């Protein structure tokens, strides 16, 4: 997902893995409601250091929400670009 990459663009290397794992709870959530709860939890934890990440995800929520309706297997193919080259 391009939003994840753009979110991590300005995160220092030392926090990148942890921030990415936190974002994964959002885009891999089973429902939109669970994803919104995960996003709020992300914002609570990371807004102090990286406030633009949460803001950008909230601003683009209408683009993210349809993605959440797909089954986990389909989502994985959609956000994992390397799946297409295998």
C-alpha positions as CSV (number, residue, x, y, z in Angstrom):
1,X,0.0,0.0,0.0
2,X,1.4,3.3,-1.0
3,X,0.0,5.1,2.0
4,X,2.1,2.9,4.3
5,X,5.3,3.7,2.3
6,X,4.5,7.4,2.3
7,X,3.8,7.3,6.1
8,X,7.2,5.8,6.8
9,X,9.1,8.1,4.5
10,X,9.9,10.6,7.3
11,X,10.1,8.1,10.2
12,X,13.7,7.5,11.4
13,X,15.1,4.0,10.9
14,X,15.0,3.3,14.6
15,X,11.2,3.6,14.8
16,X,10.3,2.5,11.3
17,X,9.7,-1.2,12.1
18,X,7.5,-0.4,15.1
19,X,5.5,2.2,13.3
20,X,5.0,-0.2,10.4
21,X,3.7,-2.9,12.8
22,X,1.3,-0.4,14.4
23,X,0.0,0.6,10.9
24,X,-0.4,-3.1,10.0
25,X,-3.0,-3.4,12.8
26,X,-5.0,-0.8,10.9
27,X,-4.9,-2.1,7.4
28,X,-5.2,-5.8,8.4
29,X,-8.1,-5.3,10.7
30,X,-11.1,-7.6,9.9
31,X,-13.7,-4.8,9.8
32,X,-13.8,-1.0,9.3
33,X,-14.8,-0.5,12.9
34,X,-11.8,-2.5,14.1
35,X,-9.6,-0.6,11.7
36,X,-10.8,2.8,13.1
37,X,-10.2,1.6,16.6
38,X,-6.7,0.5,15.6
39,X,-6.1,3.9,13.9
40,X,-7.2,5.7,17.1
41,X,-4.8,3.5,19.1
42,X,-2.1,4.3,16.6
43,X,-2.7,8.0,16.9
44,X,-2.8,7.9,20.7
45,X,0.6,6.2,20.7
46,X,2.4,8.0,17.8
47,X,0.8,11.4,17.4
48,X,3.3,12.9,19.8
49,X,6.2,12.0,17.4
50,X,4.6,11.7,14.0
51,X,1.3,13.6,14.0
52,X,1.1,13.7,10.2
53,X,0.8,10.0,9.8
54,X,-2.5,9.7,11.7
55,X,-3.8,12.9,10.0
56,X,-3.0,11.6,6.5
57,X,-4.7,8.2,7.2
58,X,-7.8,10.0,8.6
59,X,-7.9,12.3,5.6
60,X,-7.8,9.4,3.2
61,X,-10.2,7.1,5.1
62,X,-12.8,7.1,2.3
63,X,-10.1,5.6,0.1
64,X,-9.0,3.1,2.7
65,X,-12.4,1.9,3.9
66,X,-13.4,-0.1,0.7
67,X,-10.1,-2.1,1.0
68,X,-11.1,-3.3,4.4
69,X,-14.2,-5.1,3.1
70,X,-12.1,-7.7,1.2
71,X,-11.1,-11.0,2.8
72,X,-7.6,-11.2,4.3
73,X,-6.2,-13.3,1.5
74,X,-7.3,-10.7,-1.1
75,X,-6.0,-7.8,1.0
76,X,-2.6,-9.5,1.2
77,X,-2.4,-9.8,-2.6
78,X,-3.5,-6.2,-3.0
79,X,-0.9,-4.6,-0.6
80,X,1.9,-7.0,-1.3
81,X,3.3,-6.0,-4.7
82,X,5.8,-8.9,-4.7
83,X,2.9,-11.3,-4.9
84,X,2.3,-10.4,-8.5
85,X,5.9,-11.1,-9.6
86,X,6.0,-14.6,-8.1
